[in-house]
């Protein structure tokens, strides 16, 4: 499918983008602007995007690039893509602005399946402020490396609600629907603890066994989730759409995601807490 050289190249591109972000971190003027959807964008988003696009275009093998911070190709064209890069050059821009370190660089290689939808086959998530990088895919496993330490394989933990249930929530973009859903969870799992975490780190934390689940009932886009989904699936977890199916991409004009649920323990029947009928009522 692809070789180790490609994986290492993408990891290096992500690290370079993270380095570009850090050169602007904590500066007094971050060049903050707001896009039409009212989400912020900074000079760091744009600089990281430039680094990633240049890096991907310099690879031996060429695929189209769909990035949050570049012009978005119309579905009439991108719907035909067999493979492409899906990029969020700075996921968690609000966390970057707030200075809490919980922002990431997300790069995913997407592949069209027989069902006409695309799925991530390789994901890289780099955490600039921690000098940590995650990578993986459903056929690759999942790994984490911090600074110059050896890479380690990561796996989710078993779901043991009688002991502890840890759910993750958005640090900056919580919604009323999400709050209602959490209360329903609390009725089922009295030992529930909810922790706010920013960016793609939420899915990575589930993948490495720091939490059990991450329900998202609120707006996200395809570049927010794809890279972390690849890592999560490589670790053994799942990212589920409202119907309990594997989360998919590039099958419609809109690049907005539906609600989704990230879980670590795939042996559980999650349909009792996650199904379309339940979500309609929220």
C-alpha positions in Angstrom: 0.0 0.0 0.0 2.8 2.4 1.0 6.2 2.0 2.5 8.0 3.1 5.6 9.8 5.8 3.7 6.5 7.6 3.0 5.4 7.3 6.7 8.7 8.7 7.9 8.5 11.5 5.3 5.0 12.5 6.5 6.1 12.4 10.1 9.0 14.7 9.3 6.6 17.1 7.4 4.4 17.2 10.5 7.3 17.9 12.8 8.5 20.8 10.5 5.0 22.2 10.5 4.9 21.9 14.3 8.3 23.8 14.5 6.9 26.6 12.3 3.9 26.9 14.7 6.2 27.1 17.7 8.1 30.0 16.3 4.9 32.0 16.6 3.6 30.5 19.8 3.3 33.0 22.7 3.9 36.0 20.4 1.9 39.1 21.4 0.4 39.4 17.9 -0.7 36.1 16.5 -2.5 37.7 13.6 -5.9 36.3 14.7 -8.7 36.7 12.2 -12.1 35.0 12.0 -13.4 33.0 9.1 -17.0 33.0 7.8 -17.9 30.2 10.3 -16.6 32.4 13.1 -13.7 30.1 13.9 -10.3 31.7 14.4 -7.3 31.5 12.1 -3.8 32.8 12.9 -0.5 33.3 11.1 0.6 30.0 12.6 -2.2 28.1 10.8 -1.1 29.7 7.5 2.6 29.1 8.0 2.0 25.5 9.0 -0.2 25.0 5.9 2.5 26.3 3.7 5.1 23.9 5.2 2.8 20.9 4.8 1.8 21.7 1.3 5.3 22.2 0.1 6.4 19.0 1.9 3.6 16.8 0.4 4.2 18.2 -3.1 7.9 17.3 -2.8 7.2 13.6 -2.2 7.9 11.0 -4.8 4.3 10.1 -5.1 1.7 12.8 -5.7 -1.9 12.9 -4.4 -4.3 15.9 -4.3 -4.3 17.9 -1.0 -7.5 19.0 0.8 -6.5 21.3 3.6 -8.6 23.5 5.9 -6.5 26.5 5.1 -6.4 26.2 1.3 -9.0 26.6 -1.4 -11.4 23.6 -1.2 -11.9 21.6 -4.3 -15.5 21.2 -5.4 -17.1 17.8 -4.7 -17.6 17.2 -8.5 -13.8 16.9 -8.7 -12.7 15.6 -5.3 -15.5 13.0 -5.3 -13.4 11.3 -8.1 -10.2 11.1 -6.1 -9.0 7.6 -5.3 -6.4 8.9 -2.8 -5.7 12.3 -1.3 -4.2 14.1 1.6 -6.6 15.5 4.2 -4.9 18.2 6.4 -5.5 20.4 9.3 -2.3 22.3 9.7 -3.2 23.6 13.2 -6.0 21.7 14.9 -7.1 23.5 18.0 -6.4 27.1 16.9 -8.4 28.3 19.9 -6.1 26.3 22.2 -3.1 27.8 20.5 -4.5 31.3 21.1 -5.2 30.4 24.7 -1.7 29.2 25.2 -2.6 25.8 26.8 -0.5 23.6 24.5 -3.4 21.4 23.4 -3.1 21.9 19.6 -1.9 19.5 16.9 -0.8 19.1 13.3 -3.1 16.6 11.5 -2.2 14.8 8.2 -4.2 11.9 6.9 -3.8 9.8 3.7 -7.3 9.0 2.5 -8.4 6.1 0.2 -11.7 5.6 -1.6 -13.4 2.3 -0.8 -15.7 0.1 -2.8 -18.7 1.9 -1.1 -17.7 5.1 -2.8 -16.6 6.7 0.5 -13.1 7.5 1.6 -11.4 6.3 4.8 -8.1 7.2 6.4 -5.3 4.6 5.8 -2.5 6.6 7.4 -2.7 9.3 10.1 -0.1 11.5 11.7 -0.8 13.8 14.6 2.0 15.9 15.9 1.8 17.8 19.2 4.2 20.7 18.9 4.2 21.9 22.5 5.0 18.4 23.8 7.3 17.4 20.9 5.2 14.3 20.6 4.0 12.5 17.5 1.4 9.8 17.0 0.9 7.8 13.8 -0.8 4.7 12.6 -3.5 3.1 10.5 -5.8 0.1 10.6 -3.2 -2.1 8.8 -0.2 -0.5 10.5 -0.9 -0.5 14.2 -0.5 2.8 16.2 2.5 4.4 17.8 3.6 7.3 19.9 7.0 9.0 20.2 8.1 11.8 22.5 11.2 13.8 21.7 14.1 11.3 21.0 12.6 8.5 23.1 12.0 5.1 21.3 8.6 4.8 19.7 6.0 2.8 21.6 3.0 0.9 20.4 -0.3 2.2 21.9 -3.6 0.4 22.6 -6.9 1.4 24.2 -7.9 0.1 27.6 -10.7 -2.3 28.5 -14.0 -0.6 29.4 -14.6 -1.3 33.1 -17.4 1.1 34.1 -17.8 -0.5 37.5 -14.3 1.0 38.3 -14.1 4.2 36.2 -15.5 5.7 33.1 -13.6 8.6 31.5 -15.2 10.6 28.8 -13.5 13.4 27.0 -15.1 16.6 25.8 -14.1 19.7 23.8 -12.1 22.2 25.7 -13.4 25.2 23.7 -16.5 24.1 21.8 -18.9 22.3 24.1 -22.6 22.3 23.1 -25.9 22.0 25.0 -26.6 18.7 23.2 -23.2 17.4 24.4 -24.1 18.4 28.0 -27.4 16.5 27.8 -25.7 13.5 26.4 -23.1 13.5 29.2 -25.9 13.5 31.8 -27.5 10.5 30.1 -24.1 8.8 30.3 -23.8 9.7 34.0 -27.2 8.0 34.7 -25.7 4.8 33.2 -22.2 5.1 34.6 -22.2 6.8 38.0 -18.4 6.7 38.1 -18.2 9.0 35.0 -15.5 11.5 34.9 -15.5 14.1 32.1 -12.2 15.7 31.1 -11.9 18.7 28.7 -9.2 18.2 26.1 -8.4 20.2 23.0 -7.9 19.2 19.3 -7.2 15.7 18.0 -5.6 14.9 21.3 -9.0 13.6 22.5 -9.0 10.7 20.0 -5.3 10.0 20.6 -5.9 9.8 24.3 -8.6 7.2 23.8 -6.3 5.3 21.5 -3.5 5.2 24.1 -5.8 4.2 26.9 -6.1 7.4 28.9 -9.9 7.6 28.4 -12.7 5.4 27.4 -14.8 7.5 25.0 -15.2 10.8 23.4 -18.7 11.8 22.2 -18.9 14.7 19.8 -22.3 16.4 19.4 -21.4 19.6 17.6 -19.7 21.0 14.6 -16.4 19.6 13.3 -15.0 19.2 9.8 -13.4 16.2 8.0 -9.8 17.4 8.5 -10.4 17.5 12.3 -11.0 13.8 12.6 -9.3 11.8 9.8 -5.7 11.6 11.0 -6.7 10.7 14.6 -9.2 8.1 13.3 -6.4 6.3 11.5 -4.4 6.2 14.7 -7.4 5.2 16.8 -8.2 2.3 14.4 -4.6 1.2 14.3 -4.7 1.0 18.1 -7.8 -1.1 18.0 -10.5 1.6 18.7 -13.4 2.9 16.7 -14.8 6.2 15.4 -18.6 5.7 14.9 -21.1 7.7 12.9 -24.6 8.3 14.3 -25.7 4.9 12.9 -22.9 3.0 14.6 -20.9 2.5 11.4 -17.3 3.3 10.6 -16.9 7.1 10.1 -16.4 8.0 6.4 -15.4 10.9 4.3 -15.7 12.7 0.9 -19.2 11.4 0.0 -21.0 14.8 -0.1 -20.5 18.4 -1.0 -20.3 19.6 2.6 -17.1 19.0 4.5 -18.8 19.2 7.8 -18.9 16.1 10.0 -22.0 14.5 11.6 -22.0 13.7 15.3 -19.6 10.9 16.2 -18.4 8.7 19.0 -14.8 7.7 19.6 -14.4 4.5 21.7 -11.4 2.4 22.7 -12.9 -0.9 23.6 -14.4 -2.4 20.4 -15.7 -5.5 22.2 -18.5 -3.5 23.8 -21.9 -3.0 22.4 -22.0 0.8 22.2 -25.5 0.9 20.6 -27.2 1.4 23.9 -25.6 4.8 24.3 -25.0 5.6 20.6 -27.7 5.3 18.0 -29.5 7.5 15.5 -32.8 7.3 17.4 -31.3 8.5 20.6 -29.4 11.3 18.9 -32.5 12.7 17.3 -33.9 13.3 20.7 -31.1 15.4 21.8 
